[in-house]
Amino acid sequence: MIALPGPSVLLTVAHSLSIGWRNALSTVAGETTGIAVQLLVAAIGLTSLLHAVGEAFEWLRPPHALFTSESDNGEAQVNLRTLAR
């Protein structure tokens, strides 16, 4: 779960060298649990942020619908006739 060495890797190596690798497995389990909790909190925070931003920009939907139309292949295209009016 850790891509770059940092304080948690330093702690794991220090515990491994001082108390042995078997006893240091509890350190690894604790760090992994902590990282999982941080990941969960960050995911919840990002989800709520994206939800709030989506609601904040909801007012853009009606003007956007006036100037775009869906083509045969499903892609949105700018409706130049509407823009020219």
C-alpha atoms as one frame of an Amber mdcrd trajectory, in Angstrom:
protein
   0.000   0.000   0.000   2.975   2.322   0.370   4.538   3.447  -2.904   7.346
   5.662  -1.565   9.477   5.183   1.534   8.663   7.597   4.316   8.195   7.700
   8.067   6.118   4.514   8.173   8.759   2.548   6.271  11.441   3.966   8.554
   9.412   2.884  11.600   8.914  -0.606  10.180  12.608  -1.033   9.392  13.630
   0.307  12.798  11.250  -2.061  14.591  12.391  -4.968  12.441  16.027  -4.322
  13.313  15.440  -3.700  17.018  12.794  -6.297  17.957  12.950  -8.757  15.062
  10.868  -9.209  11.979   8.198 -11.407  13.580   7.416  -8.872  16.293   7.497
  -6.039  13.734   4.567  -7.616  11.863   2.250  -5.924  14.379   3.762  -2.595
  13.302   3.055  -3.438   9.675  -0.536  -4.423  10.543  -1.056  -1.186  12.470
   0.369   0.968   9.687  -1.713  -0.815   7.070  -4.851  -0.307   9.148  -4.008
   3.376   9.575  -3.452   3.848   5.854  -6.733   2.063   5.093  -8.585   4.414
   7.455  -6.923   7.443   5.831  -7.893   6.128   2.399 -11.500   5.628   3.483
 -11.736   9.136   4.964 -10.194  10.660   1.833 -12.603   8.754  -0.421 -15.602
   9.901   1.623 -14.320  13.481   1.555 -13.744  13.468  -2.198 -17.151  11.935
  -2.795 -18.879  14.630  -0.764 -16.809  17.337  -2.460 -17.723  16.100  -5.937
 -21.364  15.876  -4.910 -21.316  19.486  -3.658 -19.537  20.743  -6.771 -22.018
  18.924  -8.983 -24.919  20.626  -7.246 -23.175  23.994  -7.437 -22.838  23.775
 -11.226 -26.352  22.457 -11.826 -27.368  25.944 -13.035 -25.159  25.429 -16.121
 -27.253  22.561 -17.457 -30.161  24.516 -19.087 -27.950  27.045 -20.973 -25.687
  24.192 -22.088 -28.671  22.284 -23.454 -29.648  25.266 -25.601 -26.296  25.337
 -27.384 -25.530  21.648 -27.774 -27.268  18.730 -29.413 -26.508  15.036 -29.530
 -25.246  13.624 -32.817 -26.018  10.186 -34.276 -22.984   8.621 -32.621 -23.914
   9.970 -29.160 -21.366  12.766 -28.969 -22.382  16.283 -28.004 -21.954  18.883
 -30.742 -22.326  22.645 -30.647 -25.545  23.753 -32.281 -24.305  26.597 -34.524
 -27.801  27.595 -35.634 -28.766  28.352 -32.037 -25.564  30.327 -31.508 -26.152
  32.392 -34.656 -29.569  33.627 -33.460
